Amino acid sequence: MPVDPFAVLQALLRAEASRSQRADRLASEPATPAPEPAPAPEPSTHRDDPTR
């Protein structure tokens, strides 16, 4: 079945416009601060460390 490239382009443009509007709306809302990342475990200093 043939696909109309102009129809595909129109659909992509509509999707991009919709996505852009959602991004603008989200940017105007107050953002909640992101949670702090968990600290990375410190490397072991033992000589007999089985994970090494």
VENFENRA-V441248 format. One record per residue. N is the residue number from 1. SS is DSSP state (hx for helix, st for strand, lp for the rest). OMEGA is omega in radians with two decimals (NA if undefined). D_LAST is the distance of its C-alpha to the last C-alpha in whole Angstrom. Layout:
# VENFENRA-V441248
n=N ss=SS omega=OMEGA d_last=D_LAST
n=N ss=SS omega=OMEGA d_last=D_LAST
This chain:
# VENFENRA-V441248
n=1 ss=lp omega=-3.13 d_last=58
n=2 ss=lp omega=-3.14 d_last=59
n=3 ss=lp omega=3.12 d_last=57
n=4 ss=lp omega=-3.10 d_last=59
n=5 ss=hx omega=3.12 d_last=57
n=6 ss=hx omega=3.09 d_last=58
n=7 ss=hx omega=3.10 d_last=58
n=8 ss=hx omega=3.13 d_last=54
n=9 ss=hx omega=3.12 d_last=54
n=10 ss=hx omega=-3.13 d_last=56
n=11 ss=hx omega=3.12 d_last=54
n=12 ss=hx omega=3.12 d_last=51
n=13 ss=hx omega=3.10 d_last=53
n=14 ss=hx omega=3.14 d_last=54
n=15 ss=hx omega=3.13 d_last=50
n=16 ss=hx omega=3.12 d_last=49
n=17 ss=hx omega=3.13 d_last=52
n=18 ss=hx omega=3.13 d_last=51
n=19 ss=hx omega=3.14 d_last=47
n=20 ss=hx omega=3.11 d_last=48
n=21 ss=hx omega=3.11 d_last=51
n=22 ss=hx omega=3.14 d_last=48
n=23 ss=hx omega=3.11 d_last=46
n=24 ss=hx omega=3.14 d_last=48
n=25 ss=hx omega=3.13 d_last=49
n=26 ss=hx omega=-3.12 d_last=46
n=27 ss=hx omega=-3.11 d_last=46
n=28 ss=hx omega=3.11 d_last=49
n=29 ss=lp omega=3.09 d_last=47
n=30 ss=lp omega=-3.09 d_last=46
n=31 ss=lp omega=3.03 d_last=42
n=32 ss=lp omega=-3.12 d_last=40
n=33 ss=lp omega=3.13 d_last=37
n=34 ss=lp omega=3.11 d_last=34
n=35 ss=lp omega=3.13 d_last=31
n=36 ss=lp omega=3.09 d_last=29
n=37 ss=lp omega=3.13 d_last=25
n=38 ss=lp omega=3.13 d_last=23
n=39 ss=lp omega=3.13 d_last=21
n=40 ss=lp omega=3.11 d_last=17
n=41 ss=lp omega=-3.14 d_last=14
n=42 ss=lp omega=3.14 d_last=13
n=43 ss=lp omega=-3.13 d_last=10
n=44 ss=lp omega=3.14 d_last=9
n=45 ss=lp omega=-3.14 d_last=10
n=46 ss=lp omega=3.13 d_last=10
n=47 ss=lp omega=-3.07 d_last=9
n=48 ss=lp omega=-3.13 d_last=8
n=49 ss=lp omega=-3.10 d_last=6
n=50 ss=lp omega=-3.13 d_last=5
n=51 ss=lp omega=-3.13 d_last=4
n=52 ss=lp omega=NA d_last=0
